[in-house]
């Protein structure tokens, strides 16, 4: 018999805690009206594919922008290596998206709360180390890498990036083969979030509606059940396809789940993984 004090029970709790910590920060997608978040590990996996020739990414973290937290507001702190980047353009593009979403929000449910430990909506900051090619100016390499990261964050995910802080850690050996990510520097990827293996129909209309949204690869269960229903909101966990913008998929999931539930509770969406076409795209149980 397995009791609450048994080693098996303790191992289960330990695995659950490790799995949740493996998501990293829960980053806001879009604006406050979008009610969507994405795991830092999922976002970082996409951004790592945006590296440019002559720049080898090492560690990469995403968190709240310094200007959003009120820390280190010096002009030089807001203009890291290769300043004059397109970060502002990426933010302006996202502002148009948020304005459009805000225009629609009046007809929909109220804005849901953030998931446990989720960051509040607001601008974000990318911090990354990289090794640069020695045959080109360092500011040029940094500017190209920054542009690629900001573009990928906005176009593929829907993240609002206000600041990008890049640090050159070494120069590349001219004789080394071309590469965009240093396996020695990059952290080991976390285990993929578990797919909701139960019959989707048995989990209720919200799960069925979410599973049918284009771009949803699977429902996941990292923070609990795939569809968490509280007294004042519903939270849905999904893994999205790499060829769909994560924010667009999350918005569609919110719309579908809101239409499928009779109580019209506010709906939030947490993207726990982004699965590329060549990845382990497992089917959803229907």
Helices and strands as residue ranges (DSSP letters): H 7-21, E 26-29, G 32-34, E 36-39, H 40-47, G 48-50, E 55-64, H 66-69, H 87-105, E 124-133, H 138-152, I 153-157, E 161-172, G 200-203, H 205-211, E 216-219, E 227-229, E 233-241, H 246-260, E 266-275
